Amino acid sequence: MEVSAVCRYNISEMRAAFQGTYMEYQDSTRKWSQYNGEVPEPRPGASGYNSSQDLPNNVLDFIKLHPLMYEEVKPANGAPLLVKKNVIYTQVAVDRVQALDGKVYDILFLGTGNGWIHKAVVLGSTVHIIEEIQAFRVPQPVENLIISKQQQSVYIGTQSGVMQLPMSTCRRYISCFDCILARDPYCGWDGEKCQELAETLDRSRLIQDVLHGNMGCLNDSAQATPVQKNRTVLRGDDVLLPCEQTSNLARATWLVNGTEALVEDGQGHFRLGVDGLLVTDMQLEYSGEYQCYAKENGLQALVASYALTVLPEQVVPQLPPTMAHPSWHAASYAYGDMKFIYIAVITVLGSLCFVLSVALLYISCLQKRKGKYNLRVPQASSVELQTVSSNCVSKGSPEEEEEEDLGIFPDGCLQIIPGEAPTLASPSKDAPPAPPPPPPPLPAEFTNGIPTLPNMLRKMNGNSYMLLRQNEEPCTSPLYNSFTEELSKILEKRKHTQLVEKLDESSV
């Protein structure tokens, strides 16, 4: 649990403790005990020395062995001034101000670990928190607090920046009760508004009660009467009557028709909360005038007023049969129209689903039929590549078709066969397939010639050896002429250059 305490110490008691005896650690008992021996001169802690270098060695040795004082310094009045739960105070700054009663009061500005400032006044042995201010929107610890009497401001420092807050905000109290109950030594009521003492020359008209906080306001005439609000609810319903308190120390009190006996927390259908009065399961006898008062330190002020009216349950009038018949027909017609719309929507959606199903079935059939005509050879390992030129076609005779199967074209064109070279005689259906022959050795001129081949051949990107077959007869295709000439130039050039001994992983 997070708890913080604010204590006040007497300077004379602290000075007397440092003037007393020291403590010494006993190795035999392993405890700290009072030291009654001699104290060297000058006495440790005495004024007149700004540096330890000015002290003799015996004094420094004595300080190392006797760092503690024997006398205990307790807070004034023997107890803390303020103990606050769920709050971590990080910084404190104190200001002193003289009130209208002639007494001097200490004003505490306490910084919290989440960026809030608590302004409090010391009243004897207790502390009264005047207000709580959220200085920073983003929660962050307050690291510095500095009071400027000249600027009448408090400067708050955090990691994100510095904020300036006024030491007093008397104008925010709009009534005599608010000004007196705040018990702020900086503020006083002049009969019309709450004024700051530092800005008022004539203080004879001001009213202030810092010590008790309940004197000065004779009646509630200075308190602005709230406007009465009307509330109408049905019997059996619940209703919330808001009553916002401006002070955390105030207690809300409700009166129903001038009496408080009916409204008690947990009694009947009434529930009291910080936001107002909740009435559940309203009854006819709960109608009346509800008034919310704020009670604090013996003072009472009207905060909210309501005129509550509870109506009986609504009764549907019984219509004669002649009047009820048309309405029944109208309801049946409306129901019939809605039913027709639902059926129409369902029919349209079903039709769309049927059409889409038929279209998908038709497309799948077309794809299956297309695949049946395209796959001429049901051998998965056989791949047919397009030749360099589409001009090299068969002439249609059986002999030419046989030569085409062997990779020889009558017009001298070139055919590229990936993988393995076909055999001359086609194997029979019953005989097992013969193992593929090893790839033929490549001439030395083709070891590094792939980068210089034409783009049309380079795009094939083959990952195995290719068997090139060419007839001695010249090719009639212009593309083959250009390829033959370029290949001859490359081979002629390779004769005069040094070749790489290691063959490429993929060659043609």
C-alpha positions in Angstrom: 0.0 0.0 0.0 1.3 3.5 -0.9 1.4 5.8 2.1 3.2 9.1 2.6 3.8 11.1 5.8 4.6 14.8 6.3 6.4 15.6 9.5 7.5 18.8 11.1 10.7 19.0 13.2 12.0 21.6 15.6 15.3 23.1 14.7 16.3 23.6 18.3 15.8 19.9 19.1 17.9 19.0 16.1 20.7 21.3 17.2 20.6 19.8 20.7 20.9 16.3 19.3 24.1 17.2 17.4 25.5 18.8 20.6 25.0 15.6 22.6 26.9 12.3 22.8 27.9 10.0 19.9 27.3 6.3 19.3 30.0 3.6 18.8 29.7 0.1 17.4 30.8 -2.7 19.7 32.4 -5.7 18.0 31.8 -7.9 21.0 28.0 -7.4 21.2 27.6 -6.3 17.6 25.4 -3.4 18.6 25.5 0.4 18.6 25.9 1.9 22.0 26.5 5.3 23.6 30.1 6.6 23.5 31.2 8.2 26.8 34.8 8.8 25.9 36.7 11.9 25.0 35.7 14.0 22.0 38.6 15.6 20.0 38.9 19.3 19.3 37.5 20.8 17.2 34.2 18.9 17.7 33.0 17.1 14.6 30.1 19.1 13.0 31.2 22.4 14.5 31.0 25.5 12.4 34.0 27.4 11.0 35.3 24.6 8.8 34.4 24.4 5.1 36.5 21.4 4.1 37.6 18.2 5.7 41.2 19.1 4.7 41.2 21.7 7.4 40.5 19.1 10.1 43.2 17.2 11.9 43.7 13.5 11.3 42.4 12.5 14.8 39.1 14.3 14.1 38.7 12.5 10.8 39.5 9.1 12.4 36.9 9.8 15.1 34.2 10.7 12.5 34.8 7.3 10.7 34.2 5.4 14.0 31.3 7.6 15.3 29.1 8.6 12.5 25.8 8.5 14.5 24.4 10.7 17.3 22.9 9.1 20.4 19.9 11.4 20.9 16.9 10.7 18.8 15.1 13.6 17.0 11.3 13.1 16.9 8.7 15.1 15.0 7.0 18.0 16.7 4.1 16.9 18.9 5.4 13.3 18.6 3.4 12.4 15.4 3.3 13.3 11.7 1.2 16.3 10.6 -0.3 14.4 7.6 -0.6 10.8 6.6 -2.0 10.2 3.1 -2.8 6.8 1.6 -2.5 5.9 -2.1 -0.3 9.0 -2.6 3.5 9.3 -3.0 4.8 12.7 -2.1 8.0 13.6 -3.9 8.6 17.3 -3.2 7.5 19.8 -0.5 7.7 23.6 -0.5 6.5 25.8 2.4 5.3 29.4 2.5 4.2 31.5 5.5 1.3 34.0 5.4 -0.4 36.1 8.0 -4.2 35.7 8.0 -6.9 38.2 9.1 -6.8 36.9 12.7 -3.1 38.0 13.0 -1.7 34.5 13.1 1.0 33.1 10.8 0.1 29.9 9.0 2.3 27.6 7.1 1.1 26.8 3.5 2.4 23.4 2.1 2.7 22.7 -1.6 3.2 19.0 -2.0 4.2 17.4 -5.3 3.0 13.8 -6.0 4.4 11.0 -8.1 1.7 11.4 -10.7 2.0 15.2 -11.4 -0.6 16.5 -8.9 -0.1 19.4 -6.4 -1.7 19.3 -3.0 -2.1 22.7 -1.3 -2.6 22.4 2.4 -2.5 24.6 5.5 -1.0 23.6 8.9 -3.6 24.0 11.7 -1.8 23.2 15.0 -1.0 19.5 14.9 -3.0 18.7 11.8 -3.1 19.6 8.2 -6.1 20.7 6.1 -5.8 20.1 2.3 -7.3 23.2 0.6 -7.3 21.9 -2.9 -5.8 19.3 -5.3 -4.5 20.5 -8.7 -3.7 18.4 -11.6 -0.6 20.2 -13.0 0.3 17.8 -15.8 -2.1 15.8 -18.0 0.4 13.0 -18.4 1.2 11.4 -15.1 4.8 12.0 -14.1 6.6 12.6 -10.8 7.2 16.2 -9.6 11.0 16.7 -9.3 11.2 20.3 -8.2 9.0 22.9 -6.3 10.1 26.5 -6.0 8.0 29.3 -4.4 8.4 32.9 -5.7 6.9 35.5 -3.3 7.6 38.2 -5.8 5.7 36.5 -8.6 3.1 35.0 -6.1 3.6 31.7 -8.0 4.8 28.2 -7.6 7.1 26.7 -10.2 6.8 22.9 -10.8 9.5 21.0 -12.5 9.2 17.6 -14.2 11.1 15.8 -16.9 8.7 17.2 -19.6 8.9 20.8 -18.5 8.2 23.5 -16.0 4.8 24.9 -15.1 3.9 28.1 -13.3 0.8 28.1 -11.0 -0.6 30.9 -8.9 -0.3 30.5 -5.1 -4.0 31.4 -4.6 -7.1 31.0 -6.8 -9.7 32.8 -4.7 -11.9 33.8 -7.7 -12.9 30.1 -8.2 -15.0 30.2 -5.0 -18.4 31.6 -6.1 -20.2 31.7 -2.7 -19.5 32.6 0.9 -19.7 29.0 2.0 -17.1 28.0 -0.6 -14.7 30.8 0.4 -15.0 30.1 4.1 -14.9 26.3 4.0 -11.8 26.4 1.9 -9.9 27.8 4.9 -7.4 29.4 2.6 -5.3 32.1 4.3 -4.8 33.9 1.0 -8.6 34.4 0.5 -11.4 36.3 2.2 -15.1 37.0 1.5 -16.0 40.7 1.0 -19.8 40.2 0.8 -20.0 39.7 -3.0 -17.0 37.7 -4.1 -13.9 35.9 -2.7 -10.9 38.2 -2.8 -7.2 37.8 -2.3 -5.7 39.5 0.8 -2.6 40.6 -1.1 -4.7 42.6 -3.6 -7.2 44.1 -1.1 -6.2 47.4 0.6 -9.2 47.7 2.9 -9.4 44.4 4.8 -12.0 45.5 7.3 -14.8 44.2 5.0 -13.3 40.8 4.5 -14.5 37.6 6.3 -12.2 34.7 6.9 -12.1 31.7 9.3 -8.9 29.7 8.8 -8.9 28.0 12.2 -12.5 26.7 12.2 -13.8 27.2 8.7 -17.4 27.7 9.6 -17.8 31.3 10.8 -18.8 34.4 8.9 -21.7 33.3 6.7 -24.7 34.0 8.9 -27.3 32.4 6.6 -27.5 30.9 3.1 -28.6 34.1 1.5 -25.2 34.5 -0.1 -25.5 31.0 -1.6 -27.1 31.1 -5.0 -30.4 29.1 -5.0 -30.3 26.3 -7.6 -33.0 26.2 -10.2 -35.6 23.5 -9.5 -35.7 20.8 -12.2 -38.7 18.7 -13.2 -38.5 14.9 -13.5 -41.3 12.6 -14.8 -41.1 8.8 -14.7 -43.4 5.8 -15.0 -44.2 3.6 -12.1 -41.7 0.7 -11.8 -38.8 2.6 -13.6 -35.5 3.8 -12.1 -34.3 7.4 -11.9 -31.0 9.0 -11.0 -31.0 12.5 -9.4 -27.5 14.0 -9.8 -26.0 16.0 -7.0 -22.4 17.0 -7.6 -20.3 18.1 -4.6 -17.7 20.8 -5.1 -15.7 19.6 -2.0 -14.3 16.2 -1.3 -15.0 16.7 2.4 -18.7 17.5 2.0 -21.5 14.9 2.6 -24.6 14.9 0.6 -27.9 15.0 2.5 -31.3 14.5 0.7 -34.7 15.7 1.9 -38.0 14.5 0.4 -40.9 16.9 1.0 -38.8 18.5 3.8 -38.0 15.3 5.7 -34.9 13.1 5.8 -36.4 9.9 7.2 -37.4 8.4 3.9 -34.0 8.8 2.2 -31.4 6.6 3.9 -28.7 4.7 2.2 -29.6 1.1 1.8 -33.2 1.6 3.0 -35.9 0.6 0.6 -35.5 1.7 -3.0 -33.0 4.5 -2.3 -29.3 4.3 -3.0 -26.9 7.2 -2.1 -23.7 7.6 -4.2 -21.1 10.2 -5.0 -22.9 11.2 -8.2 -26.4 11.5 -6.7 -29.5 9.7 -5.5 -30.7 6.5 -7.3 -34.3 5.5 -6.8 -35.3 2.1 -8.1 -38.8 0.7 -8.8 -40.6 4.0 -8.6 -44.0 4.0 -6.9 -46.7 6.6 -6.9 -46.1 7.7 -3.3 -42.5 8.6 -4.2 -43.7 11.8 -6.0 -42.7 15.0 -4.4 -39.9 17.6 -4.0 -36.3 16.3 -3.6 -33.6 18.6 -2.3 -29.8 17.8 -2.1 -27.7 19.7 0.6 -24.0 19.7 1.1 -22.9 19.4 4.7 -19.4 20.2 5.7 -17.9 21.4 9.0 -21.3 22.3 10.5 -22.5 24.2 7.4 -25.2 23.3 5.1 -25.9 24.6 1.6 -28.5 23.6 -1.0 -26.9 22.1 -4.1 -29.8 20.7 -6.3 -33.6 20.6 -6.2 -36.0 18.4 -8.2 -39.7 18.1 -8.6 -40.4 14.4 -9.2 -43.7 13.1 -10.7 -44.5 9.4 -10.9 -47.1 8.4 -13.5 -49.1 5.2 -13.5 -48.4 2.6 -16.2 -49.7 3.4 -19.6 -52.9 1.6 -20.4 -53.8 0.7 -24.1 -57.4 1.8 -24.7 -59.8 -1.0 -25.8 -61.3 -0.2 -29.2 -64.7 -1.4 -30.3 -64.7 -4.3 -32.8 -65.6 -2.1 -35.7 -62.5 0.1 -35.0 -60.2 -2.8 -34.3 -61.0 -4.7 -37.6 -59.3 -2.2 -40.0 -56.2 -2.0 -37.9 -56.0 -5.8 -37.8 -56.3 -6.0 -41.6 -53.6 -3.3 -42.0 -51.2 -5.3 -39.8 -51.9 -8.5 -41.7 -51.3 -6.6 -45.0 -48.0 -5.3 -43.7 -47.0 -8.7 -42.6 -47.9 -10.1 -46.0 -45.9 -7.5 -47.8 -42.8 -8.2 -45.7 -43.2 -11.9 -46.3 -43.4 -11.4 -50.1 -40.3 -9.3 -50.0 -38.4 -12.0 -48.1 -39.5 -14.7 -50.5 -38.5 -12.5 -53.5 -35.0 -11.8 -52.1 -34.4 -15.5 -51.3 -35.5 -16.5 -54.9 -33.2 -14.0 -56.5 -30.2 -15.2 -54.4 -31.0 -18.8 -55.2 -31.1 -18.1 -59.0 -27.8 -16.3 -58.9 -26.2 -19.2 -57.1 -27.6 -21.7 -59.7 -26.3 -19.6 -62.6 -22.8 -19.3 -61.0 -22.7 -23.1 -60.4 -23.6 -23.8 -64.1 -20.9 -21.4 -65.3 -18.2 -22.9 -63.1 -19.2 -26.4 -64.3 -19.0 -25.4 -67.9 -15.6 -23.7 -67.5 -14.2 -26.8 -65.7 -15.4 -29.0 -68.6 -13.7 -26.8 -71.2 -10.4 -27.0 -69.3 -10.6 -30.8 -69.1 -11.3 -31.0 -72.9 -8.5 -28.6 -73.7 -6.1 -30.7 -71.7 -7.2 -33.9 -73.4 -6.3 -32.6 -76.9 -3.1 -30.9 -75.9 -1.4 -33.9 -74.3 -0.4 -35.9 -77.3 2.2 -38.0 -75.5 1.3 -39.3 -72.0 5.0 -39.4 -70.9 5.7 -37.0 -68.1 9.4 -36.8 -68.6 9.1 -35.8 -72.3 9.3 -32.1 -73.0 9.1 -30.5 -76.4 10.8 -27.2 -77.0 10.2 -24.8 -79.8 12.9 -24.7 -82.4 14.9 -21.6 -83.1 12.8 -20.8 -86.2 9.3 -21.6 -86.9 10.1 -21.7 -90.7 11.6 -25.1 -90.4 8.6 -27.3 -90.9 8.1 -30.8 -92.3 7.1 -31.3 -95.9 4.6 -34.0 -95.2 6.2 -37.2 -96.7 6.7 -40.3 -94.6 10.5 -40.2 -95.1 10.6 -36.6 -94.1 8.6 -37.3 -91.0 11.0 -40.1 -90.1 13.9 -37.8 -90.5 12.1 -35.2 -88.4 11.7 -37.7 -85.6 15.4 -38.3 -85.7 16.1 -34.6 -85.5 17.2 -34.2 -89.1 15.4 -31.7 -91.3 15.7 -31.9 -95.1 16.2 -28.2 -95.5 19.2 -28.1 -93.2 17.5 -26.5 -90.3 18.6 -27.0 -86.7 16.5 -28.8 -84.0 17.2 -28.6 -80.2 16.3 -31.7 -78.2 16.4 -31.3 -74.4 17.4 -34.0 -72.1 18.3 -37.0 -74.1 18.7 -37.9 -77.8 16.0 -40.1 -79.3 17.1 -43.5 -80.6 16.6 -44.5 -84.3 14.3 -47.4 -83.6 11.3 -46.8 -81.5 11.0 -49.3 -78.7 8.2 -51.8 -78.6 5.4 -51.5 -76.1 6.3 -54.6 -74.2 10.0 -54.1 -74.0 11.3 -52.0 -71.1 12.7 -48.6 -71.9 16.4 -48.4 -72.5 18.4 -46.2 -70.2 19.3 -42.8 -71.7 22.8 -42.6 -73.2 25.3 -40.3 -71.6 25.5 -36.8 -73.0 28.0 -36.4 -75.8 31.2 -34.5 -75.0 31.3 -30.9 -76.0 34.1 -29.4 -78.0 36.5 -27.1 -76.2 35.2 -24.1 -78.1 31.8 -24.3 -76.3 33.1 -24.1 -72.8 32.6 -20.4 -72.3 30.6 -19.4 -75.4 27.1 -19.2 -73.9 27.3 -15.5 -72.9 28.1 -14.6 -76.5 25.3 -16.7 -78.2 22.3 -14.9 -79.6 19.6 -13.7 -77.3 17.0 -16.1 -79.0 19.1 -19.1 -77.9 20.1 -17.6 -74.6 16.5 -17.3 -73.4 16.1 -21.1 -73.3 18.0 -21.2 -69.9 18.5 -25.0 -70.2 19.8 -26.9 -67.2 21.1 -29.9 -69.1 23.1 -30.7 -72.1 21.6 -30.1 -75.5 22.3 -32.1 -78.6 22.7 -29.9 -81.7 22.1 -31.6 -85.0 22.7 -29.8 -88.2 22.6 -31.0 -91.8 25.5 -30.1 -94.1 23.1 -28.5 -96.5 22.7 -24.8 -96.0 19.6 -23.6 -94.2 17.2 -21.6 -96.3 15.8 -19.7 -93.3 17.3 -16.2 -92.8 17.3 -16.7 -89.1 19.4 -19.8 -89.4 21.8 -18.1 -91.8 22.4 -15.4 -89.3 22.8 -18.0 -86.5 25.3 -20.1 -88.5 27.4 -17.0 -89.4 27.5 -15.8 -85.9 28.4 -19.2 -84.6 31.2 -19.5 -87.1 32.6 -16.1 -86.0 32.5 -17.2 -82.4 34.3 -20.5 -83.1 37.0 -18.7 -85.2 37.5 -16.2 -82.4 37.8 -19.0 -79.8 40.7 -20.6 -81.7 43.0 -17.7 -80.8 41.9 -17.3 -77.1 42.8 -19.4 -74.1 39.8 -21.6 -73.0 38.8 -22.5 -69.5 39.5 -26.1 -68.6 36.5 -26.5 -66.3 33.2 -26.9 -68.1 30.1 -25.0 -67.1 27.4 -26.8 -65.1 24.9 -26.1 -68.0 26.2 -26.0 -71.6 24.8 -26.2 -75.1 
